[in-house]
Amino acid sequence: MKNQIKTKEHVKTNLKNSDTKRKKREVNLQNPINKLENLEKKQEKSCPGWQETFDAALDIVALISADFEILKINKAGYENLCKKPDELIGKKCHEVVHGLDSPIDGCPCAEAVKTGTSGRGEISDHGRIYMVTASPIVDKNDEIIAFAHTVKDITEQKKNEEILKNIQKDLEQKVIERTADLDRKNIALQEIIAHIEIDKKKMKDEIKVNMERIILPILEKMRRERDNEKYADILMNLMKDLASSYGINLTNGNVKLTPREIEICNMVKAALTNKEIANLLNISSQTVEWHRKKIRQKLGIVSKGTNLSSYLQEL
């Protein structure tokens, strides 16, 4: 009989302990929810209408538990997901939102669980790109009881950034190409300027030689002679070619014409006959002809058909 009484008491004790444990578990499960409800009451008391503000946000805002259940979600959230609030509350967010058995890669809530700090990142889902954040909500013991979770669709922003990036890339390429083109043109311009400088120097040299070797001797001759008309014709003819290479070609080191031969060249170039040249220089026509042969020889005129006067005019 005593044993039966002890057994009954033992059973009652076990039932009582089991009931205590069950209630404790229920309290533990209810504790985060109670804490959140207390927070909500305080928020409503300190800031009336916060739920309306919560729903007025254009981005998705939700309260997520430490084990990823949706505790609260604003109007933008359930409308974006095309679901009613009671279809989301108490459900795992990765299941009802992403159709996955575990948090999606890059989930800021999962990251915040690991680090204990706020998480932020970008995730792609169903062809859209989202900026997501998760900020831990802690109790008095600094234990995480939930997350303030925000989701912003940045797909269009990303597209615009890509467009701007491509535009910038195209502009940079055009700048590079334009710079290269300007560099090429600058090089070409420098070459043109260099050629102009060379031509200017050549012209100065030609004028100097023509003046010193061709024009001045004739002027000196005119100063000494009385019959200046023929010399004036020769001078006028030579003045037309003052900036030509005529004087340089006649006086370069390879040709080696004598002053007398240069003088005769000037007269032949002016289309004077042997007799006219002989009279001006007070020499015989035969001597003029001898000089003409020497001139042709030094200038390398081999063909007898080449007219000396025409040849000199082309120099």
C-alpha positions in Angstrom: 0.0 0.0 0.0 2.8 2.4 0.9 4.6 1.6 -2.3 1.4 2.4 -4.3 1.2 5.8 -2.5 4.9 6.5 -3.3 4.3 5.6 -6.9 1.3 7.9 -7.2 3.3 10.7 -5.5 6.3 10.0 -7.9 4.0 10.2 -10.9 2.4 13.5 -9.7 5.9 15.0 -9.2 7.0 14.0 -12.7 3.8 15.4 -14.2 4.3 18.6 -12.2 8.0 18.9 -13.4 7.0 18.2 -17.0 4.3 20.8 -16.8 6.8 23.3 -15.4 9.3 22.6 -18.2 6.5 23.0 -20.8 5.4 26.4 -19.4 9.1 27.5 -19.3 9.5 26.6 -22.9 6.4 28.4 -23.8 7.7 31.4 -21.9 11.0 31.2 -23.7 9.3 31.0 -27.1 6.9 33.8 -26.2 9.6 36.0 -24.7 11.0 37.6 -28.0 7.4 38.2 -29.1 6.5 39.8 -25.8 9.6 42.0 -25.9 8.7 43.1 -29.4 5.1 43.8 -28.4 6.4 45.8 -25.5 8.6 47.7 -27.9 5.6 48.4 -30.2 3.6 49.6 -27.2 6.3 52.0 -26.2 6.7 53.2 -29.8 2.9 53.7 -30.2 2.9 55.6 -26.9 5.9 57.8 -27.8 5.0 58.2 -31.5 1.3 57.7 -32.2 0.7 56.5 -35.8 4.1 54.8 -36.3 2.3 51.8 -38.0 0.9 54.3 -40.6 4.4 55.7 -41.1 5.7 52.1 -41.3 3.2 51.4 -44.1 3.9 54.7 -45.9 7.5 53.7 -46.7 8.0 53.0 -50.4 10.6 50.4 -49.7 10.0 47.0 -48.0 10.4 47.2 -44.3 10.0 44.1 -42.0 10.8 42.8 -38.6 12.5 39.4 -38.8 13.1 37.1 -35.9 16.5 35.7 -35.0 15.4 32.4 -36.7 14.3 34.3 -39.9 10.5 34.3 -39.3 8.6 37.4 -40.5 7.1 39.1 -37.4 6.0 42.3 -39.1 6.0 43.6 -42.6 4.8 46.9 -44.1 2.3 47.5 -46.9 5.0 47.8 -49.6 6.3 44.4 -48.5 3.1 42.3 -48.8 2.0 44.2 -51.9 5.3 43.6 -53.6 5.1 39.9 -52.8 1.4 39.8 -53.9 0.4 38.2 -50.6 -1.8 39.0 -47.6 -0.1 39.8 -44.3 -1.4 36.6 -42.7 0.2 34.6 -45.5 3.6 36.0 -44.4 3.5 36.6 -40.7 5.2 33.7 -38.8 6.6 32.2 -42.0 10.3 31.8 -42.7 11.3 34.7 -45.0 13.6 32.6 -47.2 10.7 30.2 -47.8 7.9 32.6 -48.7 10.0 35.2 -50.4 12.7 33.2 -52.2 11.3 29.7 -52.2 14.4 28.4 -50.5 15.1 26.1 -47.6 17.8 28.4 -46.2 18.7 32.1 -46.4 19.6 33.3 -49.9 23.3 34.1 -50.6 24.1 37.6 -49.4 21.3 37.7 -46.9 22.1 40.5 -44.4 20.0 38.9 -41.6 22.1 35.7 -41.8 25.3 37.8 -41.8 24.0 39.8 -38.8 23.4 36.6 -36.9 27.0 35.6 -37.4 28.6 39.0 -36.7 26.1 40.5 -34.2 26.3 43.7 -36.2 24.3 45.4 -38.9 24.5 43.8 -42.3 24.2 45.4 -45.8 24.5 44.1 -49.3 23.1 43.5 -52.8 21.1 40.4 -53.8 19.7 39.3 -57.1 16.3 37.5 -57.3 14.0 36.8 -60.2 15.9 39.2 -62.5 15.8 42.1 -60.0 18.6 43.6 -57.9 17.9 44.7 -54.3 19.8 46.7 -51.7 19.1 44.9 -48.4 19.9 45.8 -44.8 19.5 44.1 -41.5 19.9 45.9 -38.2 19.8 43.8 -35.0 17.3 44.6 -32.3 18.6 43.5 -28.9 17.0 43.2 -25.4 18.4 44.5 -22.1 20.9 41.6 -22.1 22.2 42.5 -25.6 20.7 39.4 -27.0 19.3 39.7 -30.6 15.6 39.2 -30.6 14.9 40.4 -34.1 16.1 42.4 -37.1 14.9 45.6 -38.7 15.1 44.5 -42.3 14.8 46.8 -45.3 14.7 45.9 -49.0 15.1 48.5 -51.8 14.7 47.6 -55.5 17.7 49.2 -57.2 17.4 47.4 -60.6 16.7 50.6 -62.6 19.4 52.4 -60.7 21.9 49.7 -61.6 20.8 49.8 -65.3 21.3 53.6 -65.3 24.7 53.2 -63.6 25.6 50.6 -66.3 24.4 53.0 -69.1 26.5 55.9 -67.5 29.4 53.6 -67.2 29.2 52.7 -70.9 28.8 56.3 -71.8 31.8 57.3 -69.7 33.8 54.4 -71.3 32.8 55.6 -74.8 33.7 59.2 -74.0 37.1 58.1 -72.6 37.7 56.1 -75.8 36.7 59.1 -77.9 39.0 61.3 -75.8 41.9 58.8 -76.4 41.2 58.6 -80.1 40.8 62.4 -80.4 44.0 63.0 -78.4 45.8 60.5 -80.7 44.4 62.2 -83.7 45.5 65.6 -82.4 48.9 64.2 -81.6 49.2 62.9 -85.2 48.1 66.3 -86.6 50.5 68.1 -84.3 53.3 65.9 -85.6 52.2 66.6 -89.1 52.0 70.3 -88.3 55.5 70.2 -86.8 56.8 68.5 -89.9 55.1 71.2 -92.1 56.6 74.0 -90.0 60.0 72.3 -90.2 59.7 72.1 -94.0 58.6 75.7 -94.1 61.7 76.7 -92.1 63.9 74.6 -94.5 62.2 76.3 -97.5 62.7 79.8 -95.9 66.4 79.1 -95.3 66.7 77.7 -98.8 65.0 80.8 -100.2 67.3 83.1 -98.2 70.3 81.2 -99.4 69.1 81.3 -103.0 68.5 85.1 -102.8 71.8 85.7 -101.2 73.7 83.7 -103.8 71.7 85.2 -106.7 72.4 88.7 -105.3 76.1 88.1 -104.6 77.0 85.9 -107.6 74.5 87.0 -110.3 73.0 90.4 -109.7 75.8 92.4 -108.1 78.4 91.5 -110.8 75.9 92.9 -113.4 75.3 96.0 -111.4 79.1 96.5 -111.1 79.3 96.0 -114.9 76.6 98.5 -115.5 78.5 101.0 -113.3 81.6 100.7 -115.5 80.0 100.4 -118.9 78.3 103.1 -120.9 75.9 100.8 -122.9 73.6 99.8 -120.0 70.5 98.9 -122.0 71.5 95.3 -122.6 72.6 94.8 -119.0 69.4 96.3 -117.8 67.5 93.7 -119.9 69.6 90.9 -118.4 69.1 92.3 -114.9 65.3 92.5 -115.3 65.3 88.9 -116.5 67.3 87.7 -113.5 65.2 89.7 -111.0 62.2 87.6 -112.0 64.1 84.5 -110.7 65.6 86.2 -107.6 64.3 83.5 -105.2 65.0 80.6 -107.6 67.7 78.0 -107.3 69.4 79.3 -110.5 72.3 80.9 -108.7 72.9 78.0 -106.4 72.9 75.5 -109.2 75.4 77.5 -111.1 77.7 78.2 -108.2 77.7 74.9 -106.3 80.9 73.0 -105.8 80.2 70.3 -108.3 79.7 72.7 -111.3 82.7 75.0 -110.6 81.8 77.7 -113.2 84.2 80.7 -113.4 82.9 84.3 -112.9 83.2 84.8 -116.7 81.1 81.6 -117.4 78.5 82.7 -114.9 78.3 86.1 -116.7 77.9 84.4 -120.1 75.2 82.1 -118.6 73.2 85.1 -117.5 73.4 86.6 -121.0 72.5 83.2 -122.7 69.6 82.9 -120.2 68.4 86.3 -121.3 68.4 85.0 -124.9 71.3 87.2 -126.1 73.2 86.0 -129.2 76.9 85.2 -129.3 77.5 88.4 -131.2 75.6 90.5 -128.6 77.5 88.8 -125.8 80.8 89.4 -127.6 80.0 93.1 -128.0 79.1 93.5 -124.4 82.1 91.7 -123.1 84.5 93.0 -125.7 85.5 89.5 -126.8 85.2 87.6 -130.0 82.2 85.4 -131.0 84.6 82.4 -131.2 85.5 83.0 -127.5 81.9 83.2 -126.6 81.2 79.9 -128.4 84.2 78.3 -126.6 82.8 79.4 -123.2 79.4 78.0 -124.1 81.0 74.6 -124.9 82.8 74.7 -121.5 79.5 75.6 -119.7 77.6 72.8 -121.4 80.4 70.4 -120.4 80.4 71.5 -116.7 76.6 71.4 -116.5 76.6 67.8 -118.0 74.6 68.7 -121.1 75.5 65.8 -123.5 72.7 66.0 -126.1 73.4 68.5 -128.9 69.7 69.0 -129.2 69.4 70.6 -125.8 69.2 74.4 -126.1 71.5 76.0 -123.5 69.2 79.1 -123.0 66.2 76.9 -122.3 68.2 74.7 -120.0 69.4 77.7 -117.9 65.8 79.0 -117.7 64.7 75.7 -116.1 67.4 75.8 -113.4 
